[in-house]
């Protein structure tokens, strides 16, 4: 499936290049392009940096049709380094459009006849199933081009203009009304250090329905701030305004400076009071990108050891993740996908997920899809948690991680990672945690591996003989090389960046380029550890010898032997 998608992307790229050439030569003969633009398109490749450098927005409103009359308009637009996010806005009632209804339109910015020379591409994908949830993704325009949308409606093509474009690295991007009616605002651009709270008096919160009209904005006190999350005192007029919280936006201002741009509309993720009893004892939150082919094994195994609920924060996947999760849901696994388009925000995403899980889960594990809980004692997670949490003061279990290598393999193991990878490093690397979301500090500060807890709660380090995490970190090169594309954590550099090359977050001796070392398959192998493999092989069907994630279960896809 992934090879088909890659081949299709290559074909689309070739078609796009041919279209560019046609436009360029047309513009040369029509006199619409300057020589500098011609040279720019041929000699420079547009590669936006992940840093703070920013050029002026390259998109602007086009056409003079009002989008309100079309049934759909653009609520917000955010440019990421590799794509543009277009947040769609629908009136009610209206039907939701699909990916096939739209075309991303690229046109020369300085041409006298821009729409005679426009190029069209299908969207990368469209996400979201609700009126306020749909996000359309377009490829980044080349330099010298602007972007708009074409909507195919009743055989008529209607152009939808793109307005102001927000910077991905300087924006308030999400907001949540908490139980106590404070507002949690998720922000990028303040560049606060990790793992510490800051003095909130240096900042203030700003609410408004139109941030262009500064004199009508509401200001309130910032109660706490750390990393990418601030907690605001919500104005009474915002809380009491009838049906208006769907439209109001919130941001944070550093006093003496400007207000951060915002696309953050506060929503409610939980009820006003904690439930008397929660639906699930043990849940898992994860954030991923293009990991669809590994999810079935991860979910079905963890269900066997006591996990009851999965929250999947999808960070701009373009594989078949939606269909895989739908098939798992149809097979009675309680799993949901939550679109989380914000890059380099894993810590904030985990904080957001903790709020989402708080009303339904007593305990939540925060692990990646290449990490698997292993209980050498044979217990299930419920029993272990009950034994370790004691009198209720323990609110976090910290579990050591064993990092496994390619184990001599050069191809993806057919029976899954737990059976295929059996050789690891001798010394554990770091830890991950299972936490009680009700006990988290109000700042929601976390460093991926663990959270800050409220006063009166404590953590325990779990003995490795009771519970350990098998982290299949260094898989076959075909899988591992994808880590070079982008990492989701906020405070670690991408592996292609030249900063912090000696960090423990890097692979020793690998450098910054995705070039396979000749001895890759034999690396990171110090201890043969088959304990989890032996346990998992007991799950195989006695007739077919297939493991559960290889078999047909309702609409699950068969994986060939």
C-alpha positions as CSV (number, residue, x, y, z in Angstrom):
1,X,0.0,0.0,0.0
2,X,2.8,2.4,0.9
3,X,4.7,1.6,-2.3
4,X,1.6,2.3,-4.3
5,X,1.2,5.6,-2.6
6,X,4.9,6.5,-3.1
7,X,4.6,5.6,-6.8
8,X,1.5,7.7,-7.2
9,X,3.3,10.6,-5.5
10,X,6.2,10.3,-7.9
11,X,3.8,10.3,-10.9
12,X,2.0,13.4,-9.5
13,X,5.4,15.1,-9.0
14,X,6.4,14.4,-12.6
15,X,3.0,15.7,-13.8
16,X,3.4,18.8,-11.7
17,X,6.9,19.4,-13.1
18,X,5.6,19.1,-16.7
19,X,2.9,21.6,-15.8
20,X,5.5,24.0,-14.4
21,X,7.4,23.8,-17.6
22,X,4.4,24.6,-19.7
23,X,3.5,27.5,-17.5
24,X,7.0,28.9,-17.6
25,X,7.4,28.8,-21.3
26,X,3.9,30.2,-21.8
27,X,4.8,33.1,-19.4
28,X,8.1,33.7,-21.3
29,X,6.2,34.0,-24.6
30,X,3.4,36.1,-23.1
31,X,5.8,38.4,-21.3
32,X,4.3,37.7,-17.9
33,X,7.5,36.4,-16.2
34,X,10.8,38.2,-15.5
35,X,14.1,36.6,-16.1
36,X,14.7,36.4,-12.3
37,X,11.5,34.5,-11.8
38,X,12.5,32.1,-14.6
39,X,15.9,31.5,-13.0
40,X,14.4,31.1,-9.5
41,X,12.0,28.3,-10.6
42,X,14.7,26.4,-12.4
43,X,17.7,26.8,-10.0
44,X,16.2,26.9,-6.5
45,X,14.3,24.3,-4.7
46,X,11.7,25.5,-2.1
47,X,12.6,23.9,1.2
48,X,11.1,25.8,4.2
49,X,13.3,25.6,7.3
50,X,12.0,24.4,10.6
51,X,13.5,27.3,12.4
52,X,12.1,30.8,13.1
53,X,13.0,32.4,9.8
54,X,9.9,33.5,7.9
55,X,9.2,35.1,4.6
56,X,6.2,37.2,4.0
57,X,3.1,35.1,3.3
58,X,3.0,34.0,-0.4
59,X,-0.8,33.6,-0.5
60,X,-3.4,36.2,-0.8
61,X,-7.2,36.4,-1.5
62,X,-8.1,35.8,-5.1
63,X,-11.3,36.5,-7.0
64,X,-14.2,38.6,-5.8
65,X,-16.8,35.9,-5.1
66,X,-18.0,35.8,-1.5
67,X,-17.3,32.4,0.0
68,X,-20.3,32.7,2.3
69,X,-22.7,32.1,-0.5
70,X,-20.8,28.9,-1.6
71,X,-21.7,26.8,1.5
72,X,-18.1,26.5,2.5
73,X,-15.3,29.0,3.2
74,X,-11.9,29.0,4.8
75,X,-11.8,29.6,8.6
76,X,-8.0,29.6,9.0
77,X,-4.9,28.8,7.0
78,X,-1.6,27.6,8.5
79,X,1.6,26.9,6.5
80,X,3.7,24.0,7.7
81,X,7.2,23.2,6.3
82,X,5.8,20.6,3.9
83,X,2.2,21.4,3.4
84,X,-0.6,24.0,3.9
85,X,-3.4,23.4,6.3
86,X,-6.8,24.9,5.2
87,X,-9.5,24.8,7.9
88,X,-12.9,24.6,6.3
89,X,-16.0,26.3,7.6
90,X,-19.5,25.1,6.8
91,X,-22.9,26.7,7.5
92,X,-25.5,24.4,9.1
93,X,-27.1,22.5,7.7
94,X,-24.8,21.6,4.8
95,X,-23.3,18.5,3.4
96,X,-19.6,18.0,3.9
97,X,-17.4,18.0,0.8
98,X,-14.9,15.2,0.1
99,X,-11.4,15.2,-1.1
100,X,-12.6,14.7,-4.7
101,X,-14.6,18.0,-4.6
102,X,-11.5,20.2,-4.3
103,X,-8.5,21.1,-6.3
104,X,-5.4,23.0,-4.9
105,X,-4.8,25.9,-7.4
106,X,-1.3,27.4,-7.9
107,X,-1.0,30.6,-10.0
108,X,1.8,33.1,-10.7
109,X,1.8,35.9,-8.2
110,X,2.9,38.7,-10.5
111,X,1.3,37.7,-13.8
112,X,-1.3,40.0,-15.4
113,X,-3.3,36.9,-16.2
114,X,-2.8,34.6,-13.2
115,X,-5.9,32.4,-13.7
116,X,-5.1,31.7,-17.3
117,X,-1.8,30.2,-16.2
118,X,-3.0,28.3,-13.1
119,X,-1.9,24.8,-12.2
120,X,-4.1,22.3,-10.3
121,X,-3.2,19.5,-8.0
122,X,-5.5,17.2,-5.9
123,X,-5.2,17.8,-2.2
124,X,-2.9,15.6,-0.2
125,X,-5.9,14.5,1.9
126,X,-8.9,15.9,3.8
127,X,-9.3,15.1,7.5
128,X,-12.2,15.4,9.9
129,X,-15.8,14.3,9.9
130,X,-17.6,17.3,11.5
131,X,-18.6,20.8,10.4
132,X,-15.9,22.4,12.5
133,X,-13.3,19.7,12.1
134,X,-12.4,19.4,8.4
135,X,-8.8,20.2,7.4
136,X,-7.8,20.2,3.7
137,X,-4.1,19.7,3.0
138,X,-2.4,21.2,-0.1
139,X,1.2,20.9,-1.2
140,X,3.4,24.0,-0.6
141,X,3.3,26.4,-3.6
142,X,6.6,26.9,-5.4
143,X,8.2,30.3,-5.0
144,X,6.5,33.0,-7.1
145,X,3.1,31.2,-6.9
146,X,0.1,31.8,-4.8
147,X,-2.6,29.3,-3.7
148,X,-6.3,29.2,-3.8
149,X,-9.0,26.4,-3.9
150,X,-11.3,25.3,-6.6
151,X,-14.6,23.7,-5.5
152,X,-16.3,21.5,-8.1
153,X,-20.0,22.1,-7.4
154,X,-22.8,21.0,-9.7
155,X,-20.4,20.9,-12.6
156,X,-19.4,24.5,-11.9
157,X,-15.9,25.4,-10.6
158,X,-16.0,28.0,-7.8
159,X,-12.8,29.6,-6.6
160,X,-12.4,30.0,-2.9
161,X,-9.8,32.6,-1.9
162,X,-7.1,32.0,0.7
163,X,-6.6,34.9,3.1
164,X,-4.0,35.5,5.8
165,X,-1.6,32.6,6.3
166,X,-0.4,31.8,9.9
167,X,3.1,30.7,10.8
168,X,3.2,27.2,12.2
169,X,5.9,28.2,14.7
170,X,4.3,31.3,16.1
171,X,0.6,30.8,16.8
172,X,-1.9,29.8,19.4
173,X,-3.1,26.5,17.9
174,X,-5.5,24.8,20.3
175,X,-7.6,25.7,23.4
176,X,-9.7,23.8,25.9
177,X,-12.2,24.9,28.5
178,X,-11.3,22.9,31.7
179,X,-13.6,21.7,34.5
180,X,-12.9,24.8,36.6
181,X,-13.8,27.0,33.6
182,X,-10.3,28.1,33.1
183,X,-9.0,28.0,29.5
184,X,-5.9,25.9,28.5
185,X,-4.2,27.5,25.5
186,X,-1.6,25.6,23.4
187,X,0.9,27.9,21.9
188,X,4.0,28.0,19.7
189,X,6.4,30.9,19.5
190,X,7.2,31.8,23.1
191,X,10.2,29.5,23.1
192,X,9.9,28.5,26.8
193,X,12.4,25.9,28.1
194,X,11.1,22.5,28.8
195,X,10.3,21.0,32.2
196,X,9.8,24.2,34.1
197,X,7.0,26.7,34.9
198,X,7.4,30.4,34.2
199,X,6.2,33.5,36.0
200,X,2.7,34.1,34.5
201,X,2.6,37.8,35.5
202,X,4.8,38.5,32.4
203,X,1.9,37.4,30.2
204,X,-1.8,38.0,29.7
205,X,-4.6,36.2,27.9
206,X,-6.6,37.7,25.1
207,X,-10.1,36.6,23.9
208,X,-12.0,37.9,20.9
209,X,-14.3,37.2,18.0
210,X,-12.2,39.3,15.6
211,X,-8.5,39.9,16.5
212,X,-8.3,42.6,13.8
213,X,-10.3,44.9,16.1
214,X,-8.0,45.2,19.0
215,X,-10.2,47.6,21.0
216,X,-12.9,44.9,21.3
217,X,-10.6,42.2,22.6
218,X,-11.1,40.9,26.2
219,X,-8.1,40.5,28.4
220,X,-7.7,38.2,31.4
221,X,-5.1,36.9,33.9
222,X,-2.7,34.1,32.9
223,X,-2.7,31.7,35.9
224,X,0.2,29.5,34.9
225,X,2.4,28.8,31.9
226,X,5.1,26.2,31.0
227,X,6.4,24.8,27.8
228,X,3.6,25.2,25.2
229,X,0.6,25.3,27.6
230,X,-0.9,28.4,29.4
231,X,-3.9,28.4,31.7
232,X,-6.1,31.5,31.6
233,X,-8.9,32.9,33.7
234,X,-11.8,32.8,31.4
235,X,-13.9,36.0,31.2
236,X,-17.5,35.6,32.5
237,X,-18.8,37.1,29.3
238,X,-17.1,34.3,27.3
239,X,-18.5,31.6,29.6
240,X,-22.0,33.0,29.7
241,X,-22.3,34.0,26.0
242,X,-25.0,31.9,24.4
243,X,-23.6,29.6,21.8
244,X,-20.6,31.9,21.1
245,X,-17.7,29.7,22.3
246,X,-17.8,28.0,18.8
247,X,-16.5,31.2,17.3
248,X,-14.4,33.0,19.9
249,X,-10.7,32.7,19.7
250,X,-8.0,33.0,22.5
251,X,-4.3,33.8,22.5
252,X,-1.5,34.9,24.8
253,X,0.4,38.1,24.9
254,X,3.8,38.7,26.3
255,X,3.4,42.1,28.0
256,X,5.1,44.9,26.2
257,X,4.9,43.0,23.0
258,X,2.3,41.9,20.4
259,X,-0.3,39.2,20.7
260,X,0.5,35.8,19.2
261,X,-1.6,35.1,16.1
262,X,-4.3,32.5,16.9
263,X,-6.4,29.8,15.3
264,X,-7.4,28.5,18.7
265,X,-11.1,28.1,19.4
266,X,-11.8,26.7,22.9
267,X,-13.7,23.4,23.1
268,X,-14.8,21.2,26.0
269,X,-13.3,17.8,26.3
270,X,-14.8,16.8,29.7
271,X,-17.8,17.4,31.9
272,X,-17.9,20.0,34.8
273,X,-17.4,17.3,37.5
274,X,-15.3,14.2,37.7
275,X,-17.4,11.1,37.1
276,X,-18.2,8.9,40.1
277,X,-16.8,5.9,38.2
278,X,-14.7,5.7,35.1
279,X,-15.3,3.4,32.2
280,X,-11.8,2.1,31.9
281,X,-9.0,1.1,34.2
282,X,-6.2,1.3,31.7
283,X,-5.9,3.4,28.5
284,X,-3.0,4.4,26.1
285,X,-2.3,7.7,24.4
286,X,0.1,7.9,21.5
287,X,1.1,10.4,18.7
288,X,2.2,9.0,15.4
289,X,2.9,9.7,11.7
290,X,2.6,7.1,9.0
291,X,2.6,4.1,11.3
292,X,-0.6,2.4,10.0
293,X,1.1,-0.9,9.2
294,X,2.2,-1.4,12.8
295,X,-1.0,-0.4,14.7
296,X,-2.8,-3.7,14.5
297,X,-0.1,-5.6,16.3
298,X,0.3,-2.9,18.9
299,X,-3.4,-2.6,19.7
300,X,-4.3,-6.3,19.6
301,X,-1.3,-7.3,21.8
302,X,-2.0,-4.6,24.5
303,X,-5.7,-5.6,24.6
304,X,-4.5,-9.0,25.8
305,X,-2.6,-7.6,28.7
306,X,-5.4,-5.3,29.9
307,X,-5.5,-2.1,27.8
308,X,-9.1,-1.1,27.2
309,X,-9.0,2.2,25.3
310,X,-6.6,3.8,22.7
311,X,-6.3,7.5,21.8
312,X,-4.4,7.9,18.5
313,X,-3.1,11.5,17.9
314,X,-2.4,11.5,14.1
315,X,0.3,14.0,13.2
316,X,-0.3,14.4,9.5
317,X,-0.2,10.8,8.3
318,X,-0.7,10.2,4.6
319,X,-0.9,6.4,4.8
320,X,-4.0,4.3,5.3
321,X,-4.3,4.9,9.0
322,X,-7.9,5.9,8.9
323,X,-9.0,2.6,7.3
324,X,-6.9,0.6,9.7
325,X,-8.3,2.3,12.8
326,X,-11.9,2.0,11.4
327,X,-11.3,-1.8,10.9
328,X,-10.0,-2.1,14.5
329,X,-13.0,-0.2,15.8
330,X,-15.3,-2.5,13.8
331,X,-13.6,-5.5,15.4
332,X,-14.7,-4.1,18.8
333,X,-11.5,-2.4,19.9
334,X,-12.2,0.9,21.6
335,X,-9.9,3.1,19.5
336,X,-10.3,6.6,18.1
337,X,-8.2,8.8,15.9
338,X,-7.8,12.4,16.7
339,X,-6.4,14.7,14.0
340,X,-3.4,16.7,15.5
341,X,-1.8,18.6,12.7
342,X,0.6,20.6,14.8
343,X,4.2,19.6,14.2
344,X,6.9,19.4,16.9
345,X,4.3,19.3,19.7
346,X,4.4,15.9,21.2
347,X,4.5,17.1,24.8
348,X,1.5,19.4,24.2
349,X,-0.3,16.7,22.4
350,X,0.2,14.3,25.4
351,X,-1.2,17.1,27.7
352,X,-4.2,17.5,25.5
353,X,-4.7,13.7,25.4
354,X,-4.5,13.5,29.2
355,X,-7.4,16.0,29.4
356,X,-9.4,14.0,26.9
357,X,-8.8,10.7,28.7
358,X,-9.4,12.0,32.2
359,X,-13.1,11.4,32.4
360,X,-13.0,7.8,31.1
361,X,-9.7,6.4,32.2
362,X,-8.2,5.8,35.7
363,X,-4.7,5.3,34.3
364,X,-3.1,6.3,31.0
365,X,0.1,5.0,29.5
366,X,2.0,7.4,27.1
367,X,4.0,5.2,24.7
368,X,4.9,5.1,21.0
369,X,3.6,2.4,18.6
370,X,7.1,0.7,18.6
371,X,6.9,0.3,22.4
372,X,5.3,-2.7,24.0
373,X,4.6,-3.3,27.7
374,X,6.0,-6.7,28.8
375,X,5.0,-8.3,32.1
376,X,7.6,-11.0,32.8
377,X,5.5,-12.1,35.9
378,X,2.5,-13.0,33.7
379,X,0.2,-10.5,35.4
380,X,-2.1,-8.2,33.5
381,X,-1.7,-4.4,33.8
382,X,-4.8,-4.0,36.1
383,X,-3.3,-6.4,38.7
384,X,0.1,-4.8,38.6
385,X,-1.3,-1.2,38.9
386,X,-3.4,-2.3,41.9
387,X,-0.4,-3.8,43.6
388,X,1.8,-0.8,43.0
389,X,-0.6,2.1,43.6
390,X,-1.1,1.2,47.2
391,X,-3.0,3.7,49.3
392,X,-3.7,6.1,46.4
393,X,-0.7,8.4,46.8
394,X,1.1,6.8,43.9
395,X,0.0,8.5,40.6
396,X,2.8,7.6,38.2
397,X,4.6,4.4,37.4
398,X,7.9,4.8,35.6
399,X,8.9,1.9,33.5
400,X,12.4,1.2,32.0
401,X,12.8,0.8,28.3
402,X,14.9,-1.9,26.6
403,X,16.0,-0.8,23.1
404,X,16.0,-3.6,20.5
405,X,18.1,-3.6,17.3
406,X,17.5,-5.1,13.8
407,X,18.5,-8.5,15.2
408,X,20.2,-9.6,12.0
409,X,17.1,-8.9,9.8
410,X,17.1,-7.0,6.6
411,X,13.3,-7.2,5.9
412,X,10.3,-6.3,8.0
413,X,9.4,-9.4,10.0
414,X,6.1,-11.0,8.8
415,X,4.9,-12.0,12.3
416,X,5.4,-8.6,13.7
417,X,8.1,-6.8,15.7
418,X,7.7,-8.7,19.0
419,X,8.5,-12.0,17.2
420,X,11.1,-10.7,14.8
421,X,13.4,-8.5,16.9
422,X,15.0,-10.4,19.7
423,X,18.4,-8.8,20.3
424,X,18.8,-5.6,22.4
425,X,21.2,-3.3,24.2
426,X,22.1,-4.5,27.7
427,X,21.5,-1.2,29.5
428,X,18.0,0.3,29.6
429,X,17.5,3.7,27.9
430,X,15.3,6.2,29.8
431,X,11.7,5.4,30.8
432,X,8.1,5.9,30.0
433,X,5.2,6.3,32.3
434,X,1.7,5.2,33.2
435,X,-0.1,8.1,35.0
436,X,-3.3,8.9,36.8
437,X,-4.7,11.9,34.8
438,X,-6.6,13.2,37.9
439,X,-3.3,13.7,39.7
440,X,-1.5,15.8,37.1
441,X,-0.2,19.2,38.0
442,X,-2.3,22.1,36.6
443,X,0.5,23.2,34.3
444,X,0.3,19.8,32.5
445,X,4.1,20.0,32.1
446,X,5.6,16.8,30.8
447,X,8.8,15.7,29.0
448,X,7.2,12.9,27.1
449,X,8.7,10.4,29.5
450,X,6.8,11.6,32.6
451,X,4.5,14.4,33.9
452,X,4.6,16.8,36.8
453,X,2.2,15.7,39.6
454,X,0.1,17.7,42.0
455,X,1.3,18.1,45.6
456,X,0.5,15.0,47.7
457,X,1.2,12.5,44.8
458,X,4.4,10.6,44.0
459,X,5.9,8.2,41.4
460,X,7.5,4.8,41.8
461,X,10.1,3.2,39.6
462,X,8.8,-0.2,38.6
463,X,11.2,-3.1,39.0
464,X,12.1,-4.6,35.6
465,X,11.2,-8.1,36.8
466,X,7.6,-6.9,37.1
467,X,7.1,-4.6,34.0
468,X,9.4,-3.4,31.3
469,X,8.9,-1.7,27.9
470,X,10.3,-3.4,24.8
471,X,11.2,-0.5,22.6
472,X,11.8,-1.7,19.0
473,X,13.7,1.4,18.3
474,X,16.3,0.3,15.7
475,X,14.3,-1.7,13.2
476,X,15.3,-2.8,9.7
477,X,16.6,0.1,7.6
478,X,13.5,0.2,5.5
479,X,11.5,1.2,8.6
480,X,14.1,3.1,10.5
481,X,15.1,5.5,7.7
482,X,11.6,7.2,8.0
483,X,12.7,8.7,11.4
484,X,14.9,11.1,9.4
485,X,11.8,12.8,7.9
486,X,10.6,14.5,11.0
487,X,10.4,13.8,14.8
488,X,7.3,14.7,16.7
489,X,8.9,15.8,20.0
490,X,9.2,19.6,20.6
491,X,12.6,19.7,22.3
492,X,14.7,17.4,20.2
493,X,16.3,18.2,16.9
494,X,15.3,16.4,13.7
495,X,18.0,14.0,12.7
496,X,18.8,15.9,9.5
497,X,19.5,19.0,11.5
498,X,23.2,19.7,12.3
499,X,22.5,20.9,15.8
500,X,23.1,18.7,18.9
501,X,24.6,15.9,16.7
502,X,26.1,14.3,19.9
503,X,22.8,14.1,21.8
504,X,21.5,10.9,23.3
505,X,18.4,11.4,21.1
506,X,20.6,10.6,18.1
507,X,21.8,7.3,16.9
508,X,25.5,6.8,17.7
509,X,27.7,7.2,14.6
510,X,24.8,7.6,12.2
511,X,25.2,11.3,11.4
512,X,22.5,13.5,9.8
513,X,21.8,11.7,6.5
514,X,19.7,8.6,5.9
515,X,22.4,6.4,4.5
516,X,22.3,2.8,5.6
517,X,25.5,1.7,7.3
518,X,26.8,-1.7,5.9
519,X,26.6,-3.3,9.3
520,X,23.1,-1.9,10.2
521,X,21.4,-5.3,10.6
522,X,23.9,-6.4,13.3
523,X,24.0,-3.2,15.4
524,X,22.5,-2.7,18.9
525,X,22.8,-6.4,19.7
526,X,24.3,-7.1,23.1
527,X,21.7,-9.4,24.7
528,X,19.4,-12.0,23.2
529,X,16.0,-11.5,24.7
530,X,13.2,-13.8,23.5
531,X,11.0,-13.6,26.6
532,X,8.2,-11.5,24.9
533,X,8.5,-13.4,21.6
534,X,8.0,-16.7,23.4
535,X,4.9,-15.3,25.2
536,X,3.4,-13.9,22.0
537,X,3.9,-17.2,20.0
538,X,1.4,-18.8,22.4
539,X,-1.3,-16.5,20.8
540,X,-0.9,-18.3,17.4
541,X,-3.8,-20.2,15.9
542,X,-3.1,-23.9,16.4
543,X,-4.2,-24.7,12.8
544,X,-3.0,-21.7,10.7
545,X,-0.1,-20.8,13.0
546,X,-1.1,-17.1,12.4
547,X,-0.9,-14.6,15.1
548,X,-4.1,-12.5,15.8
549,X,-2.8,-9.5,13.9
550,X,-2.1,-11.7,10.8
551,X,-5.6,-13.2,10.7
552,X,-8.9,-12.0,9.3
553,X,-10.9,-10.5,12.1
554,X,-14.0,-8.9,10.8
555,X,-12.8,-6.4,8.3
556,X,-9.1,-6.6,9.3
557,X,-6.7,-7.0,6.5
558,X,-4.9,-10.3,6.1
559,X,-1.2,-10.2,6.2
560,X,0.4,-12.9,4.1
561,X,2.8,-15.5,5.5
